[in-house]
Amino acid sequence: MAPEGQQADLVEVHKAARRLTLRRAGSVLKTYRVALGFAPKGHKEREGDGRTPEGAYTIDARNPRSAFHLSIRVSYPDDKDRAHAAALGVPPGGDIYIHGQPNPSSEGPLAVPVDHPNRDWTTGCVAVTDKEMREIWSLVPTGARVVIHP
């Protein structure tokens, strides 16, 4: 991890621009091009809809053994997301991460190379290259705020 004084306190994702920006005290630390869920328009409403959520969340976990290089979890769904999904009678989904590329695998969908970041391919996550994910991993602590804009 980067020293605390160099870590981001805010992760902003601008879905329309396919851009993730790390900020500290309002100043931009880094910006990355991203891939989103395979159906990125609109806020995630249900499990399997392929949308990346929109709203204010936090980074609530880190996974060094992710199937997608490294990953940090976004706290979706929150109470509002769960209530909305319940009103629709559907599960809200979850496991929304900022992550790298799929790890090599001898079988299954992870064996397929991903054309990143030229197309949206995740199930609702925010994806970057493995090199970028290592940098994000070191700059974004658990507890950092995340705001995902349309």
Beta strands, then each sheet from edge to edge (+ up, - down):
strand 1: 10-14
strand 2: 19-24
strand 3: 27-33
strand 4: 55-63
strand 5: 71-74
strand 6: 96-99
strand 7: 126-127
strand 8: 145-149
sheet 1: 3+ 2- 1+ 8+ 4- 5+ 6- 7-
end
